[in-house]
Amino acid sequence: MSQLELSKLHFLLIDDFSNYRAMLRSILQSCGAQYIDDVSNAEDALEKVVKVKYDVILCDYNLGDGKNGQQLLEEIMFRQLIPYGTIYIMVTAENTQNMVMAAIEYKPDGYLSKPFPKELLLKRLELLVKKKSVMKDIYRAYNRQNYTKALAIADKKMAEHGKHTLEIGKLKGEIALLANELDIAEQVYDQALAVRDFQWAKVGKAKVLIQREDYEDAQDLLEDVIDENKYYIEAYDLLANIFEVQGKTEQVQKVLSTATQISPNTVARQQHLAAIATKNHDYTVAEKSLKMAINQGKYSCFGKIGDNLQLVKIYAEAGKPKKVTQALTAARTTYKKDKESMLHTQFVESMAQKKLGNDDRSRQLFQQAIGNLPGDLSKLTKEFQDDLITTATDLGETELAKALTEDINNVLDNSNFKENSKKYHYLLLNGKGIRLYEAHRIHDSVRFFEDAAINLSDNISLNMNAAQALLFEFKAVHKAKKAGDLLIRARDYLDVSKQLDSSNEKYNKLEKIYYTLIKV
Amino acid sequence: MPSKKPISSNIEPEQLNAVLMSFIHDIKNSLLVSLNGLDELYMAMERILPQQEDSFNQIQLQLRRINSDLVQLLSLYKMETKLFSLHADQYNCYDFFDELVINNAPLTKQAHFSFELDCDEDIDWFFDHDLIATVINSTINNSIRYTHSKILLCARINNGFLEITIEDDGDGFPKKMFVHHESLKTAIDMKSGSTGLGLYFAEQIANIHHSGDKKGHITIDNNSKLGGGRFTLFLP
């Protein structure tokens, strides 16, 4: 019987079948376990792990609707919700480890395939508890980013030549890479390779070579690994990075395409592939990988609204209004609880309507969305910021785009929601003026320009626009003796412009026009 | 009158293989559900007669055998179609074999066989965990069918190879099994219905494990110290 003391360990059981949870619970209790929690789905499990520090998590791979066991593990690891010491065991229904499992990045500490005898569970637990305790000190230093200390402890443990020497070696290599101690890392991997052709050691060595910008040798090693084990997914990602640094985007796409065929459920890689394919103008591949990212992203912490919106843009570019609507609906359904995402969606909808030729609808959506922007634009996601500027630019709102760019980059300024909102409103009026002016409706444009210039009096462009519109209006009507005070009003805006920047080229041109007109 | 065409005329052999493989996956899933149900049934029974116990053992053994055959078929298919990859890494042999013994213990315990492991605790070796587990499990399944009372699993390092031996006190291998099979075709004797599939599979798995110019291989003989058959897997 096992020497393991279960009575002090905290267990969390995750399985959608209550019978199975009850069975596991009774097995553990019969072996002395006292603290056992069980939940039926990933959401409840997340709530639990935030509150309780578990020693052992036993999670079924298949959890019905929602996240599966792997996606739960990814989220837990990515958000660092459990300490290193926690043992995560994945329970699978297949009795051979699925190839998909072999191709994943976040690996559990162990697998158990159903059905298993309780002795096997106990044996696994015992081994893992021992292994964790050997590696504990290294990880503690590593988590505190004290790499020098972590490496020193690793050396000490390796000198003991215990059971986990190789495992510690692997970890030492990773830490050395993180600490940018390339010589140490290389030594670790060379030593391992002298013993055997370890795939992990070849990949590690390739990482060292990439850091040294020796891309050719790194590429050779990685292709070697893939040749032997086409499921070694990390090797593909590294190859893709090598090609990307060298600007070989076609090859990046090829490598990532192969990798996503082998391991289609990794959201981040699908996102990477979509971005590269878009760069390569291969919209078929981009569409496919975005759809995959969106589907998998629903249950993953790596899912983001940007994927849905990228798909909207691709459909708009291709002139497919129905698909645009579908993609927008999907985005709004998934992210309805997130205010920022919903607003972002509206800007992209505006962008898409513009692309589809529906200028009025586009402008209407844009104007509405601008009014709902938060005070501090610097906190929006990078993608939102980019889309905001692009939409404004696409709609010809140059002044507004400029102001938005300034607000996005102006982190120090105590952004004032009301003031910004007012500013954007008058900049939009200025934009309206420009469109009327360009349509030769100068008379109609004047009131928009003046409204904008009076309310944002420190903006030279608006003042010059108002002056210009008034001067040209004067030119058009003075023969009919209807000019009234047009020139006097223009003088006011010219004076303000002069105060703001008397050397401005456009201002000086307008002054000349003013003087010619005043002589008439 | 249109001429009669054979039904399969528009199916490519490759497609047919893929269809067969997906059927095998399906059967395998059903099997696992059945095995699970059988376990639960066994646990739920308060009293069990020796005869019933025998039936349980028989069903469980047969289900496991089918499962192990299917796993081998799937692996062979992958090898033929280049879908195959070697996931070799270094493992502690004692832990690896101990888990195999534990996993098979319910079966041997129910059948009242003794099943022992002889392996030093500090041996580490380099192999594909899942593939070797499949080979060993299948061999153990076989031994359970033919042994009288004992099965012994040994692992030791000799001449740069890991030698894994599974032996029993049964009647040993029949003579016709000692033919070396070069290919799947000769391994399967359609007339007698006896297949050397398990051995052919084991040989293939052994062969893809190599280190330098050394290659893995298997032997079978009837020189077990227990008096029955002996299967040895050599991994470089």
Interface residues (C-beta under 8 A of the other chain):
Chain A: A93 E94 N95 T96 Q97 A102 K114 P115 F116 P117 E119 L120 K123 R124 L127 K163 L166 R196 D197 F198 Q199 W200 E228 N229 K230 Y231 Y232
Chain B: N29 L32 L35 N36 D39 N67 V71 S85 L86 H87 A88 D89 Q90 N92 D95 D98 E99 I102 N103 A105 P106 D122 D124 F126 D130 T134 S211
